[in-house]
Amino acid sequence: MFIDDMDGIAYTYGNEIHVSATLIEGISGDDKTGFDGVLYHEMAHVWQWFGNGQAKAELIEGIADYVRLKAGYIPSHWVQPGQGDRWDQGYDVTARFLEYCNGLRDGFLAELNKKMRDGYNDGYFVDLLGKTVDQLWAEYKA
């Protein structure tokens, strides 16, 4: 892990996690939940597949936030389940949607990540859940 003076909170490049010095300086007392959540998110990027460059950044970020969600590091500003405008809105919105999908088939996200090793297309949702991503989003929103 590298601590940098930078704009933003953190980013991952390959297997290197770079964290903002300002974020580190802002940790007080036992309030480490935000920092731990950032680390879970960034560690997910180290281990996840990116669809060989074909997956949308919003999906990649949503998967990383899903890992944070499942670890229990949910910031108060995140959307609630069912909120959001598009499944691929990214971050917390996409994480909540992926949680819904994983609830339909336990292990869905692990299988999606495995498929993303060599490429990506929205048809992976049909392959794994039998419905288009738009159908799943409509059901999630209902």
N, CA and C atoms as an extended XYZ file, in Angstrom:
426
Properties=species:S:1:pos:R:3:atomname:S:1:resname:S:1:resid:I:1 pbc="F F F"
N         0.851       -1.169        0.000 N   MET     1
C         0.000        0.000        0.000 CA  MET     1
C         0.897        1.232        0.000 C   MET     1
N         0.490        2.210       -0.767 N   PHE     2
C         1.213        3.457       -0.879 CA  PHE     2
C         0.320        4.592       -0.377 C   PHE     2
N         0.882        5.496        0.370 N   ILE     3
C         0.148        6.670        0.847 CA  ILE     3
C         0.658        7.852        0.038 C   ILE     3
N        -0.281        8.509       -0.667 N   ASP     4
C         0.081        9.572       -1.608 CA  ASP     4
C        -0.665       10.859       -1.301 C   ASP     4
N        -0.052       11.973       -1.674 N   ASP     5
C        -0.776       13.242       -1.735 CA  ASP     5
C        -1.472       13.250       -3.085 C   ASP     5
N        -2.799       13.215       -3.078 N   MET     6
C        -3.535       13.124       -4.340 CA  MET     6
C        -4.956       13.623       -4.150 C   MET     6
N        -5.594       13.906       -5.266 N   ASP     7
C        -7.024       14.172       -5.263 CA  ASP     7
C        -7.722       12.821       -5.172 C   ASP     7
N        -8.863       12.785       -4.573 N   GLY     8
C        -9.588       11.530       -4.455 CA  GLY     8
C        -9.208       10.781       -3.188 C   GLY     8
N        -9.754        9.576       -3.070 N   ILE     9
C        -9.588        8.779       -1.855 CA  ILE     9
C        -8.531        7.700       -2.039 C   ILE     9
N        -8.679        6.917       -3.102 N   ALA    10
C        -7.760        5.805       -3.343 CA  ALA    10
C        -7.922        5.309       -4.767 C   ALA    10
N        -6.921        4.588       -5.222 N   TYR    11
C        -7.021        3.896       -6.505 CA  TYR    11
C        -6.090        2.696       -6.475 C   TYR    11
N        -6.351        1.765       -7.382 N   THR    12
C        -5.533        0.568       -7.496 CA  THR    12
C        -4.953        0.514       -8.898 C   THR    12
N        -3.692        0.188       -8.964 N   TYR    13
C        -3.011        0.011      -10.235 CA  TYR    13
C        -2.290       -1.329      -10.164 C   TYR    13
N        -2.798       -2.311      -10.920 N   GLY    14
C        -2.241       -3.659      -10.811 CA  GLY    14
C        -2.489       -4.209       -9.418 C   GLY    14
N        -1.420       -4.510       -8.709 N   ASN    15
C        -1.587       -4.986       -7.331 CA  ASN    15
C        -1.127       -3.945       -6.319 C   ASN    15
N        -1.048       -2.691       -6.748 N   GLU    16
C        -0.661       -1.601       -5.863 CA  GLU    16
C        -1.891       -0.783       -5.469 C   GLU    16
N        -2.085       -0.613       -4.181 N   ILE    17
C        -3.174        0.230       -3.675 CA  ILE    17
C        -2.566        1.544       -3.208 C   ILE    17
N        -3.087        2.634       -3.744 N   HIS    18
C        -2.635        3.981       -3.370 CA  HIS    18
C        -3.772        4.642       -2.594 C   HIS    18
N        -3.453        5.153       -1.423 N   VAL    19
C        -4.453        5.770       -0.545 CA  VAL    19
C        -4.053        7.216       -0.288 C   VAL    19
N        -5.048        8.067       -0.208 N   SER    20
C        -4.834        9.488        0.043 CA  SER    20
C        -4.306        9.721        1.458 C   SER    20
N        -3.269       10.529        1.554 N   ALA    21
C        -2.733       10.911        2.859 CA  ALA    21
C        -3.801       11.656        3.664 C   ALA    21
N        -4.636       12.420        2.979 N   THR    22
C        -5.709       13.155        3.652 CA  THR    22
C        -6.701       12.190        4.299 C   THR    22
N        -6.996       11.077        3.626 N   LEU    23
C        -7.881       10.065        4.208 CA  LEU    23
C        -7.265        9.490        5.472 C   LEU    23
N        -5.997        9.158        5.423 N   ILE    24
C        -5.302        8.593        6.581 CA  ILE    24
C        -5.298        9.590        7.736 C   ILE    24
N        -5.000       10.847        7.435 N   GLU    25
C        -4.957       11.882        8.469 CA  GLU    25
C        -6.317       12.091        9.125 C   GLU    25
N        -7.391       11.813        8.389 N   GLY    26
C        -8.741       12.039        8.900 CA  GLY    26
C        -9.274       10.942        9.805 C   GLY    26
N        -8.539        9.849        9.960 N   ILE    27
C        -8.987        8.763       10.837 CA  ILE    27
C        -8.801        9.195       12.277 C   ILE    27
N        -9.885        9.082       13.042 N   SER    28
C        -9.786        9.479       14.450 CA  SER    28
C       -10.351        8.392       15.351 C   SER    28
N        -9.688        8.179       16.466 N   GLY    29
C       -10.158        7.210       17.448 CA  GLY    29
C       -10.329        5.834       16.843 C   GLY    29
N       -11.448        5.202       17.183 N   ASP    30
C       -11.739        3.860       16.687 CA  ASP    30
C       -12.553        3.874       15.397 C   ASP    30
N       -12.773        5.049       14.830 N   ASP    31
C       -13.584        5.172       13.622 CA  ASP    31
C       -12.753        4.811       12.392 C   ASP    31
N       -12.606        3.519       12.166 N   LYS    32
C       -11.819        3.044       11.032 CA  LYS    32
C       -12.700        2.413        9.959 C   LYS    32
N       -14.010        2.445       10.159 N   THR    33
C       -14.927        1.791        9.225 CA  THR    33
C       -14.764        2.320        7.803 C   THR    33
N       -14.668        3.626        7.646 N   GLY    34
C       -14.515        4.205        6.318 CA  GLY    34
C       -13.238        3.747        5.656 C   GLY    34
N       -12.148        3.764        6.396 N   PHE    35
C       -10.862        3.332        5.855 CA  PHE    35
C       -10.886        1.854        5.509 C   PHE    35
N       -11.407        1.033        6.403 N   ASP    36
C       -11.494       -0.401        6.130 CA  ASP    36
C       -12.330       -0.670        4.885 C   ASP    36
N       -13.425        0.074        4.736 N   GLY    37
C       -14.271       -0.087        3.557 CA  GLY    37
C       -13.533        0.258        2.276 C   GLY    37
N       -12.746        1.323        2.320 N   VAL    38
C       -11.937        1.704        1.158 CA  VAL    38
C       -10.960        0.585        0.827 C   VAL    38
N       -10.336        0.001        1.828 N   LEU    39
C        -9.387       -1.092        1.577 CA  LEU    39
C       -10.075       -2.316        0.985 C   LEU    39
N       -11.259       -2.659        1.491 N   TYR    40
C       -12.001       -3.790        0.902 CA  TYR    40
C       -12.297       -3.515       -0.570 C   TYR    40
N       -12.754       -2.304       -0.864 N   HIS    41
C       -13.070       -1.923       -2.245 CA  HIS    41
C       -11.826       -2.049       -3.128 C   HIS    41
N       -10.719       -1.486       -2.675 N   GLU    42
C        -9.502       -1.489       -3.488 CA  GLU    42
C        -8.913       -2.887       -3.617 C   GLU    42
N        -8.986       -3.696       -2.570 N   MET    43
C        -8.494       -5.075       -2.656 CA  MET    43
C        -9.303       -5.881       -3.672 C   MET    43
N       -10.599       -5.577       -3.772 N   ALA    44
C       -11.424       -6.266       -4.773 CA  ALA    44
C       -10.866       -6.010       -6.173 C   ALA    44
N       -10.392       -4.789       -6.426 N   HIS    45
C        -9.824       -4.475       -7.737 CA  HIS    45
C        -8.560       -5.303       -8.016 C   HIS    45
N        -7.810       -5.600       -6.977 N   VAL    46
C        -6.602       -6.405       -7.162 CA  VAL    46
C        -6.958       -7.801       -7.666 C   VAL    46
N        -8.056       -8.356       -7.153 N   TRP    47
C        -8.406       -9.749       -7.434 CA  TRP    47
C        -9.446       -9.935       -8.528 C   TRP    47
N       -10.149       -8.888       -8.925 N   GLN    48
C       -11.220       -9.088       -9.893 CA  GLN    48
C       -10.702       -9.068      -11.328 C   GLN    48
N       -11.527       -9.625      -12.235 N   TRP    49
C       -11.256       -9.566      -13.665 CA  TRP    49
C       -11.982       -8.356      -14.236 C   TRP    49
N       -11.427       -7.813      -15.306 N   PHE    50
C       -11.963       -6.583      -15.891 CA  PHE    50
C       -12.596       -6.794      -17.258 C   PHE    50
N       -12.893       -8.043      -17.579 N   GLY    51
C       -13.533       -8.314      -18.861 CA  GLY    51
C       -12.631       -8.036      -20.037 C   GLY    51
N       -11.323       -8.173      -19.811 N   ASN    52
C       -10.350       -7.937      -20.883 CA  ASN    52
C       -10.559       -6.552      -21.507 C   ASN    52
N       -10.904       -5.587      -20.648 N   GLY    53
C       -11.117       -4.215      -21.105 CA  GLY    53
C       -12.486       -3.950      -21.687 C   GLY    53
N       -13.372       -4.952      -21.691 N   GLN    54
C       -14.694       -4.795      -22.305 CA  GLN    54
C       -15.778       -4.406      -21.303 C   GLN    54
N       -15.541       -4.597      -20.024 N   ALA    55
C       -16.555       -4.283      -19.013 CA  ALA    55
C       -16.570       -2.784      -18.728 C   ALA    55
N       -17.750       -2.263      -18.482 N   LYS    56
C       -17.895       -0.851      -18.140 CA  LYS    56
C       -17.239       -0.581      -16.786 C   LYS    56
N       -16.650        0.590      -16.662 N   ALA    57
C       -16.035        0.991      -15.391 CA  ALA    57
C       -17.067        0.971      -14.262 C   ALA    57
N       -18.305        1.305      -14.591 N   GLU    58
C       -19.347        1.335      -13.557 CA  GLU    58
C       -19.610       -0.054      -12.987 C   GLU    58
N       -19.527       -1.085      -13.822 N   LEU    59
C       -19.677       -2.451      -13.335 CA  LEU    59
C       -18.479       -2.844      -12.477 C   LEU    59
N       -17.289       -2.506      -12.925 N   ILE    60
C       -16.071       -2.815      -12.171 CA  ILE    60
C       -16.145       -2.182      -10.780 C   ILE    60
N       -16.547       -0.918      -10.719 N   GLU    61
C       -16.657       -0.224       -9.425 CA  GLU    61
C       -17.796       -0.798       -8.586 C   GLU    61
N       -18.876       -1.200       -9.235 N   GLY    62
C       -19.994       -1.809       -8.521 CA  GLY    62
C       -19.609       -3.133       -7.893 C   GLY    62
N       -18.804       -3.925       -8.598 N   ILE    63
C       -18.335       -5.194       -8.041 CA  ILE    63
C       -17.471       -4.936       -6.812 C   ILE    63
N       -16.575       -3.959       -6.909 N   ALA    64
C       -15.717       -3.640       -5.760 CA  ALA    64
C       -16.554       -3.142       -4.570 C   ALA    64
N       -17.575       -2.347       -4.835 N   ASP    65
C       -18.443       -1.901       -3.743 CA  ASP    65
C       -19.297       -3.048       -3.205 C   ASP    65
N       -19.631       -4.022       -4.049 N   TYR    66
C       -20.349       -5.209       -3.570 CA  TYR    66
C       -19.504       -5.941       -2.527 C   TYR    66
N       -18.216       -6.076       -2.782 N   VAL    67
C       -17.321       -6.727       -1.818 CA  VAL    67
C       -17.336       -5.948       -0.507 C   VAL    67
N       -17.283       -4.636       -0.600 N   ARG    68
C       -17.350       -3.785        0.600 CA  ARG    68
C       -18.679       -3.975        1.326 C   ARG    68
N       -19.761       -4.029        0.561 N   LEU    69
C       -21.098       -4.237        1.115 CA  LEU    69
C       -21.179       -5.549        1.885 C   LEU    69
N       -20.700       -6.621        1.267 N   LYS    70
C       -20.775       -7.941        1.909 CA  LYS    70
C       -19.881       -8.022        3.140 C   LYS    70
N       -18.840       -7.200        3.200 N   ALA    71
C       -17.966       -7.161        4.376 CA  ALA    71
C       -18.585       -6.329        5.502 C   ALA    71
N       -19.681       -5.613        5.193 N   GLY    72
C       -20.379       -4.837        6.219 CA  GLY    72
C       -19.884       -3.412        6.390 C   GLY    72
N       -19.097       -2.907        5.455 N   TYR    73
C       -18.576       -1.545        5.542 CA  TYR    73
C       -19.385       -0.620        4.644 C   TYR    73
N       -20.614       -0.346        5.066 N   ILE    74
C       -21.569        0.417        4.267 CA  ILE    74
C       -21.624        1.852        4.790 C   ILE    74
N       -21.141        2.810        4.022 N   PRO    75
C       -21.217        4.205        4.452 CA  PRO    75
C       -22.662        4.687        4.526 C   PRO    75
N       -22.905        5.642        5.378 N   SER    76
C       -24.270        6.156        5.579 CA  SER    76
C       -24.821        6.842        4.332 C   SER    76
N       -23.961        7.324        3.448 N   HIS    77
C       -24.430        8.039        2.256 CA  HIS    77
C       -24.823        7.118        1.097 C   HIS    77
N       -24.633        5.815        1.248 N   TRP    78
C       -24.991        4.889        0.165 CA  TRP    78
C       -26.501        4.852       -0.036 C   TRP    78
N       -26.909        4.546       -1.279 N   VAL    79
C       -28.326        4.363       -1.577 CA  VAL    79
C       -28.837        3.120       -0.849 C   VAL    79
N       -30.131        3.091       -0.648 N   GLN    80
C       -30.778        1.924       -0.064 CA  GLN    80
C       -31.101        0.934       -1.189 C   GLN    80
N       -31.327       -0.340       -0.856 N   PRO    81
C       -31.713       -1.308       -1.885 CA  PRO    81
C       -32.922       -0.807       -2.674 C   PRO    81
N       -32.874       -0.976       -3.985 N   GLY    82
C       -33.968       -0.559       -4.850 CA  GLY    82
C       -33.815        0.844       -5.408 C   GLY    82
N       -32.875        1.604       -4.900 N   GLN    83
C       -32.688        2.967       -5.391 CA  GLN    83
C       -31.709        2.980       -6.565 C   GLN    83
N       -31.710        4.076       -7.281 N   GLY    84
C       -30.824        4.251       -8.422 CA  GLY    84
C       -31.594        4.374       -9.709 C   GLY    84
N       -30.915        4.884      -10.733 N   ASP    85
C       -31.549        5.132      -12.026 CA  ASP    85
C       -31.240        4.058      -13.068 C   ASP    85
N       -30.060        3.446      -12.964 N   ARG    86
C       -29.633        2.433      -13.942 CA  ARG    86
C       -28.820        1.369      -13.213 C   ARG    86
N       -28.885        0.136      -13.692 N   TRP    87
C       -28.123       -0.933      -13.048 CA  TRP    87
C       -26.627       -0.668      -13.120 C   TRP    87
N       -26.214        0.000      -14.192 N   ASP    88
C       -24.796        0.275      -14.382 CA  ASP    88
C       -24.435        1.717      -14.016 C   ASP    88
N       -25.129        2.229      -13.021 N   GLN    89
C       -24.845        3.574      -12.519 CA  GLN    89
C       -23.501        3.588      -11.784 C   GLN    89
N       -23.091        2.438      -11.297 N   GLY    90
C       -21.782        2.327      -10.651 CA  GLY    90
C       -21.864        2.341       -9.140 C   GLY    90
N       -20.739        2.037       -8.545 N   TYR    91
C       -20.520        2.071       -7.106 CA  TYR    91
C       -21.682        1.465       -6.319 C   TYR    91
N       -22.270        2.231       -5.388 N   ASP    92
C       -23.270        1.681       -4.469 CA  ASP    92
C       -24.536        1.210       -5.175 C   ASP    92
N       -24.980        1.924       -6.206 N   VAL    93
C       -26.196        1.517       -6.927 CA  VAL    93
C       -25.979        0.147       -7.568 C   VAL    93
N       -24.878       -0.012       -8.258 N   THR    94
C       -24.585       -1.292       -8.920 CA  THR    94
C       -24.323       -2.377       -7.888 C   THR    94
N       -23.669       -2.025       -6.785 N   ALA    95
C       -23.420       -3.009       -5.715 CA  ALA    95
C       -24.734       -3.549       -5.165 C   ALA    95
N       -25.695       -2.675       -4.923 N   ARG    96
C       -27.001       -3.118       -4.409 CA  ARG    96
C       -27.708       -4.014       -5.422 C   ARG    96
N       -27.614       -3.668       -6.703 N   PHE    97
C       -28.220       -4.490       -7.751 CA  PHE    97
C       -27.541       -5.857       -7.824 C   PHE    97
N       -26.234       -5.885       -7.736 N   LEU    98
C       -25.508       -7.157       -7.763 CA  LEU    98
C       -25.851       -8.009       -6.543 C   LEU    98
N       -26.104       -7.367       -5.415 N   GLU    99
C       -26.536       -8.098       -4.223 CA  GLU    99
C       -27.876       -8.791       -4.496 C   GLU    99
N       -28.783       -8.074       -5.163 N   TYR   100
C       -30.065       -8.650       -5.562 CA  TYR   100
C       -29.845       -9.860       -6.472 C   TYR   100
N       -28.996       -9.706       -7.477 N   CYS   101
C       -28.719      -10.800       -8.414 CA  CYS   101
C       -28.114      -11.995       -7.698 C   CYS   101
N       -27.206      -11.744       -6.777 N   ASN   102
C       -26.590      -12.843       -6.037 CA  ASN   102
C       -27.614      -13.538       -5.146 C   ASN   102
N       -28.624      -12.806       -4.712 N   GLY   103
C       -29.704      -13.401       -3.931 CA  GLY   103
C       -30.563      -14.345       -4.763 C   GLY   103
N       -30.608      -14.108       -6.064 N   LEU   104
C       -31.355      -14.993       -6.960 CA  LEU   104
C       -30.602      -16.293       -7.214 C   LEU   104
N       -29.289      -16.223       -7.168 N   ARG   105
C       -28.439      -17.396       -7.377 CA  ARG   105
C       -27.168      -17.208       -6.552 C   ARG   105
N       -27.090      -17.921       -5.466 N   ASP   106
C       -25.914      -17.809       -4.613 CA  ASP   106
C       -24.669      -18.158       -5.421 C   ASP   106
N       -23.686      -17.308       -5.346 N   GLY   107
C       -22.464      -17.511       -6.106 CA  GLY   107
C       -22.458      -16.798       -7.450 C   GLY   107
N       -23.544      -16.083       -7.744 N   PHE   108
C       -23.650      -15.373       -9.018 CA  PHE   108
C       -22.446      -14.478       -9.278 C   PHE   108
N       -22.104      -13.659       -8.285 N   LEU   109
C       -21.044      -12.688       -8.535 CA  LEU   109
C       -19.701      -13.373       -8.768 C   LEU   109
N       -19.412      -14.429       -8.039 N   ALA   110
C       -18.168      -15.171       -8.266 CA  ALA   110
C       -18.150      -15.752       -9.686 C   ALA   110
N       -19.296      -16.261      -10.130 N   GLU   111
C       -19.383      -16.818      -11.485 CA  GLU   111
C       -19.258      -15.722      -12.542 C   GLU   111
N       -19.864      -14.558      -12.279 N   LEU   112
C       -19.741      -13.437      -13.205 CA  LEU   112
C       -18.281      -13.011      -13.311 C   LEU   112
N       -17.610      -12.891      -12.184 N   ASN   113
C       -16.204      -12.508      -12.192 CA  ASN   113
C       -15.372      -13.520      -12.982 C   ASN   113
N       -15.649      -14.797      -12.800 N   LYS   114
C       -14.914      -15.838      -13.523 CA  LYS   114
C       -15.104      -15.684      -15.031 C   LYS   114
N       -16.351      -15.411      -15.450 N   LYS   115
C       -16.634      -15.223      -16.876 CA  LYS   115
C       -15.894      -13.993      -17.419 C   LYS   115
N       -15.675      -13.004      -16.571 N   MET   116
C       -15.062      -11.749      -16.999 CA  MET   116
C       -13.553      -11.858      -17.193 C   MET   116
N       -13.001      -13.035      -16.988 N   ARG   117
C       -11.561      -13.212      -17.183 CA  ARG   117
C       -11.149      -12.926      -18.633 C   ARG   117
N       -11.973      -13.351      -19.564 N   ASP   118
C       -11.598      -13.253      -20.968 CA  ASP   118
C       -12.381      -12.219      -21.767 C   ASP   118
N       -13.411      -11.646      -21.194 N   GLY   119
C       -14.215      -10.671      -21.910 CA  GLY   119
C       -15.445      -10.310      -21.098 C   GLY   119
N       -16.322       -9.542      -21.705 N   TYR   120
C       -17.572       -9.200      -21.027 CA  TYR   120
C       -18.627       -8.855      -22.058 C   TYR   120
N       -19.848       -9.279      -21.760 N   ASN   121
C       -21.026       -8.749      -22.431 CA  ASN   121
C       -22.216       -8.944      -21.495 C   ASN   121
N       -23.244       -8.139      -21.694 N   ASP   122
C       -24.413       -8.190      -20.822 CA  ASP   122
C       -25.120       -9.539      -20.875 C   ASP   122
N       -24.840      -10.340      -21.908 N   GLY   123
C       -25.429      -11.672      -22.022 CA  GLY   123
C       -25.013      -12.609      -20.898 C   GLY   123
N       -23.980      -12.261      -20.163 N   TYR   124
C       -23.572      -13.086      -19.021 CA  TYR   124
C       -24.694      -13.187      -17.990 C   TYR   124
N       -25.520      -12.144      -17.890 N   PHE   125
C       -26.645      -12.183      -16.954 CA  PHE   125
C       -27.654      -13.241      -17.391 C   PHE   125
N       -27.889      -13.340      -18.703 N   VAL   126
C       -28.786      -14.372      -19.230 CA  VAL   126
C       -28.184      -15.747      -18.967 C   VAL   126
N       -26.899      -15.895      -19.234 N   ASP   127
C       -26.225      -17.176      -19.017 CA  ASP   127
C       -26.366      -17.642      -17.566 C   ASP   127
N       -26.235      -16.718      -16.637 N   LEU   128
C       -26.191      -17.084      -15.218 CA  LEU   128
C       -27.549      -17.043      -14.523 C   LEU   128
N       -28.428      -16.144      -14.985 N   LEU   129
C       -29.708      -15.972      -14.283 CA  LEU   129
C       -30.927      -16.194      -15.170 C   LEU   129
N       -30.714      -16.408      -16.458 N   GLY   130
C       -31.823      -16.705      -17.356 CA  GLY   130
C       -32.651      -15.514      -17.782 C   GLY   130
N       -32.199      -14.308      -17.457 N   LYS   131
C       -32.927      -13.096      -17.822 CA  LYS   131
C       -31.925      -12.039      -18.246 C   LYS   131
N       -32.394      -11.098      -19.080 N   THR   132
C       -31.515       -9.999      -19.478 CA  THR   132
C       -31.272       -9.093      -18.276 C   THR   132
N       -30.210       -8.343      -18.346 N   VAL   133
C       -29.900       -7.423      -17.261 CA  VAL   133
C       -31.004       -6.373      -17.122 C   VAL   133
N       -31.627       -5.986      -18.239 N   ASP   134
C       -32.730       -5.013      -18.171 CA  ASP   134
C       -33.962       -5.612      -17.487 C   ASP   134
N       -34.251       -6.895      -17.758 N   GLN   135
C       -35.355       -7.569      -17.056 CA  GLN   135
C       -35.068       -7.639      -15.556 C   GLN   135
N       -33.847       -7.996      -15.216 N   LEU   136
C       -33.466       -8.096      -13.804 CA  LEU   136
C       -33.553       -6.740      -13.116 C   LEU   136
N       -33.110       -5.686      -13.808 N   TRP   137
C       -33.183       -4.343      -13.236 CA  TRP   137
C       -34.634       -3.942      -12.991 C   TRP   137
N       -35.516       -4.226      -13.945 N   ALA   138
C       -36.940       -3.888      -13.793 CA  ALA   138
C       -37.540       -4.641      -12.603 C   ALA   138
N       -37.205       -5.917      -12.441 N   GLU   139
C       -37.697       -6.687      -11.304 CA  GLU   139
C       -37.120       -6.149       -9.993 C   GLU   139
N       -35.865       -5.788      -10.000 N   TYR   140
C       -35.219       -5.220       -8.814 CA  TYR   140
C       -35.904       -3.919       -8.400 C   TYR   140
N       -36.194       -3.081       -9.372 N   LYS   141
C       -36.829       -1.791       -9.078 CA  LYS   141
C       -38.267       -1.966       -8.595 C   LYS   141
N       -38.926       -3.035       -9.044 N   ALA   142
C       -40.321       -3.277       -8.632 CA  ALA   142
C       -40.344       -3.713       -7.184 C   ALA   142
